[in-house]
């Protein structure tokens, strides 16, 4: 934990699991949730191309794994940060679910019947 968060005015340290992002846990979760919100809006209509859907799946996987490393790394986390981490996991799960529903709608819309 030798580096500080890159966000202006933040004096929190960056944990090793977030060294590449150069953000503290709070700012990492905030930026992750903002990114998820944008992607949920993008996929809401069900017309995101397959390539973009693969990118979103990769985003969910990579960031979920990174968040899990932060949460289980042995850092002293306040109850508020623990709650924020859990909320961010839920946000990632909701994005995944939204992507799945979007695929179901677009499959049904193209074929006229439920996908198998």
C-alpha positions as CSV (number, residue, x, y, z in Angstrom):
1,X,0.0,0.0,0.0
2,X,2.5,2.6,-1.0
3,X,0.4,4.7,-3.3
4,X,-2.4,7.1,-2.7
5,X,-5.7,7.2,-4.6
6,X,-5.4,9.2,-7.9
7,X,-8.7,11.0,-7.3
8,X,-8.1,14.6,-6.5
9,X,-8.4,15.4,-2.8
10,X,-8.6,11.7,-1.7
11,X,-5.9,10.8,0.8
12,X,-6.8,7.1,1.0
13,X,-4.3,4.4,0.1
14,X,-4.6,2.2,-2.9
15,X,-4.7,-1.5,-2.0
16,X,-2.4,-3.8,-3.9
17,X,-5.4,-5.4,-5.7
18,X,-6.2,-2.0,-7.1
19,X,-2.7,-0.8,-7.9
20,X,-3.4,-0.8,-11.7
21,X,-6.5,1.4,-11.2
22,X,-4.7,3.6,-8.7
23,X,-7.9,4.1,-6.7
24,X,-8.9,3.5,-3.2
25,X,-11.7,1.0,-2.5
26,X,-14.4,3.7,-2.2
27,X,-13.5,5.4,-5.5
28,X,-13.1,2.0,-7.3
29,X,-16.6,0.9,-6.3
30,X,-18.1,4.3,-7.2
31,X,-16.5,4.2,-10.7
32,X,-17.5,0.6,-11.2
33,X,-21.1,1.3,-10.3
34,X,-21.1,4.3,-12.7
35,X,-19.7,2.1,-15.5
36,X,-22.3,-0.6,-14.8
37,X,-25.1,2.0,-15.0
38,X,-23.9,3.1,-18.4
39,X,-23.8,-0.4,-19.6
40,X,-27.2,-1.2,-18.3
41,X,-28.7,1.7,-20.2
42,X,-26.8,0.6,-23.3
43,X,-28.2,-3.0,-23.1
44,X,-31.7,-2.1,-22.0
45,X,-33.1,-2.0,-25.5
46,X,-31.6,-5.3,-26.4
47,X,-29.7,-4.2,-29.5
48,X,-26.1,-4.3,-28.3
49,X,-24.0,-6.2,-30.9
50,X,-22.6,-9.6,-29.9
51,X,-19.1,-8.1,-29.7
52,X,-20.2,-5.5,-27.2
53,X,-22.0,-8.1,-25.2
54,X,-18.8,-10.1,-24.9
55,X,-16.9,-6.9,-23.8
56,X,-19.5,-6.3,-21.1
57,X,-19.2,-9.9,-19.9
58,X,-15.4,-9.6,-19.8
59,X,-15.9,-6.3,-17.8
60,X,-18.2,-8.1,-15.3
61,X,-15.8,-11.0,-14.8
62,X,-12.6,-9.0,-14.5
63,X,-14.0,-6.4,-12.2
64,X,-15.9,-8.9,-10.1
65,X,-12.7,-10.9,-9.6
66,X,-10.8,-7.8,-8.7
67,X,-13.4,-6.7,-6.2
68,X,-13.4,-10.2,-4.7
69,X,-9.6,-9.9,-4.2
70,X,-10.0,-6.6,-2.5
71,X,-12.8,-7.9,-0.2
72,X,-10.9,-11.0,0.8
73,X,-7.3,-9.6,0.9
74,X,-7.3,-9.1,4.7
75,X,-7.5,-5.3,4.5
76,X,-9.2,-3.6,7.4
77,X,-12.5,-2.5,5.9
78,X,-15.1,-0.4,7.8
79,X,-18.6,-1.7,7.9
80,X,-19.6,1.1,5.4
81,X,-16.9,-0.1,2.9
82,X,-18.0,-3.7,3.3
83,X,-21.6,-2.7,2.6
84,X,-20.4,-0.7,-0.4
85,X,-18.5,-3.7,-1.7
86,X,-21.5,-6.0,-1.3
87,X,-23.7,-3.4,-3.1
88,X,-21.2,-3.2,-5.9
89,X,-21.3,-7.0,-6.3
90,X,-25.1,-6.7,-6.5
91,X,-24.7,-4.1,-9.2
92,X,-22.4,-6.4,-11.2
93,X,-24.9,-9.2,-10.8
94,X,-27.8,-7.0,-11.9
95,X,-25.8,-5.9,-15.0
96,X,-25.3,-9.6,-15.9
97,X,-29.0,-10.3,-15.4
98,X,-29.9,-7.3,-17.5
99,X,-27.7,-8.5,-20.3
100,X,-29.3,-12.0,-20.1
101,X,-32.8,-10.5,-20.2
102,X,-31.8,-8.3,-23.1
103,X,-30.6,-11.4,-25.0
104,X,-33.8,-13.2,-24.3
105,X,-35.9,-10.2,-25.6
106,X,-33.8,-9.8,-28.7
107,X,-33.9,-13.6,-29.5
108,X,-37.7,-13.6,-29.1
109,X,-38.1,-10.5,-31.1
110,X,-36.2,-11.8,-34.1
111,X,-37.7,-15.3,-34.2
112,X,-41.2,-14.7,-32.9
113,X,-41.0,-17.5,-30.4
114,X,-39.2,-18.2,-27.1
115,X,-35.5,-19.2,-27.4
116,X,-34.6,-22.8,-26.5
